[in-house]
Amino acid sequence: MTCASLLAPLTVGLSACSGSSGSDPLASAPYDASEAVSVNAPADSTDVDPEKPLEVTAASGEDTLTDVYATDAAGRVLAGELSADSKRWHSTSPLAAGVRYTVQVSTENDDGAPGRRTVRFETKPQGKKLKVDLGPDNGTYGVGQPLTAELSHRVKGKRQRELVERALKVESHPRVEGSWHWVDSKELHFRPKSYWPAHASITLRSKLKGLKIRDGLYGGDSPAVRMKTGDRIVATADASSHQMKVERNGKVVRTVPITTGKSGYETRNGIKVILTKEPFVRMTSASIGASDFYDLPVHWATRLTNSGEYVHGAPWSVGSQGVSNTSHGCTGMSSANARWFFDNVRQGDIVQHVNTTGEKMAPFGNGFGDWNMPWKEWRKGSAVHQGEHGGSGPAESARLRPQV
């Protein structure tokens, strides 16, 4: 009885509310505003000029525009402005070229009733295409793997670079703080403030398609990159103690006696990212211009630089491993240890050399030395974060030559 007495007034209230809905113009279905709205892009057209602004006009004196929402197939919203009298809307940002748009127009007549009109059209392709080669390939990588974007045309100036950079979207789960850095006018790298988390999922997408970069140059389409990270593998090779410690997720799992570069062929100091794994490489003195001759079959070779630094099996120098540095720049170890290392690391894992007398690993131009640049300096290479900072060009030749 108590429930019945409580529900009765509520039922009456609902009946009264529903009974009054017919007098409320906002409660009725929107009317077709096709005759009340004019759009300067014909519906279903495939050759709209992207150089001209989009204009929407209330064609009838009884109607006003309440909202215009224009998006392309990539979900990008076209910015626009409504006139003070709500009779005209025009775009304030350029239309993309060679893409399909959907324009949703909301109106209101003198009685306050809402109207709707939807127009779809395609813009004409224009000019040259800025092609973007995104990297790496889809797959699982180590926590040091940078993302890359290589452009088909040079992009200079703050406005152009900022437009390109903002269109390169990076999503990471879990989320990280990261930034793009312009290596030069045709190449960008993206990295987090510190290494990627282990077992993260990262997606890189380009939303440049059709965007006007400059007169005669428009963004092209690019497939997305989907990357995962594995365990956090960090190997630290100490040239003074002649030992390499390999950590997996923060725990040392193996300590390996090594030999690094001798005088005149010193191993570079700093952080390197594993580039490739090569079960067999023939290494010769001619490949690096060494004065002392060698021609060796090398097994279990893990490449660290384009110029030829590897971690590899060196059975000929076992007596020096853990004792002295006798190589031509590579990190040598026993065949068994090199096989273990080869089997337990992947592209993108970190190898850091410390206490060598060699030059510092360059951030760019000889593989991925990105992590050797301090974070504040890295962010200065972003057009979005610090204005126009083009970065430096490649610091070293990227020739693929082996060193032993």
Secondary structure, DSSP 4 states (H G I P E B T S, - for coil): -HHHHHHHHHHHHHHHHHHTGGG-GGGSPPEE-TTTEEESS-TT-S-B-TTSPPEEEE-STT-EEEEEEEEETT-PBPPEEE-TTSSEEEESSPPPSS-EEEEEEEEE-TT--EEEEEEEEEBPP-SEEE-EEEES-SEEE-TTPPEEEEESS---SHHHHHHHHHHEEEEEES---EEEEEEETTEEEEEESSPPPTT-EEEEEE--TT-EEETTEEE-----EEEEE-S-EEEEEETTTTEEEEEETTEEEEEEE-B-B-TTSPPPBEEEE--EEEEEEEEEGGGTT-SS--EEEEEEEEE--TTS-EEEE-GGGTTTTTT---BSSSEEE-HHHHHHHHHH--TT-EEEEES-SSPBPPSSSSS--GGGS-HHHHHHT-HHHHS-------SS--------
